[in-house]
């Protein structure tokens, strides 16, 4: 079973065998490439979701088509969205908490890693709870969690996970989006390992955050692929 406790602990505890370093030992001296990519990511954070903008509407339609390619969406405001785990008939109301980047994250996951995306969205593996977490709303919470954890709203990150993340961005520009996909996989694995139900979602998200912080604190972290949990996307 995907979420059994032995499997979960064995996979993620492997990061404990690799050395972690202290943030005090690092000096954040950004290269021009890192400056450019960090600034571009920060600009994405400042874009609110606007349901009147055609490009935002198209992104929302693209998310539906990637999620349910065989089902036509009747309208951007439709009860069909509940099948993906939105709170109501209009996803625009949920995006207010995190902005357009949370839609971009979901769309990136759906188009870049379609098999893991659908496995999580449709809750296809593991012993699931009777009262499951709503997939899309969980995705928005993960976007928000990553922004806070990496201190992306600050001038410069001071924590080791944030500093190491900037190092990772040197290797690939879409590191934040890939990290989002990894975090979603981690959250679902944690959910199954804890045999959680809806009321425990905050607890599961916090446990996911703590594990991700540990993995982003590894001394030999130079690439997004160096995260032990990256393997979850390859299942």
Secondary structure, DSSP 8 states (H G I E B T S, - for coil): -TT-HHHHHHHHGGGGGS-B--GGG------HHHHHHHHHHHHHHT----TTSHHHHHHHHHHHHHH-TTS----SS-GGGGGGT-SSS-THHHHTTT-HHHHHHHHHHHHHSHHHHHHHHTT-SS---SS---HHHHHHHHHHHHHHHTTTTSSS--SHHHHHHHHHHHH-TTHHHHHHHHHHHHHHHHHHHTT--GGGHHHHHHHHHHHHHHHTTBTT--SGGGSGGGGGGG-
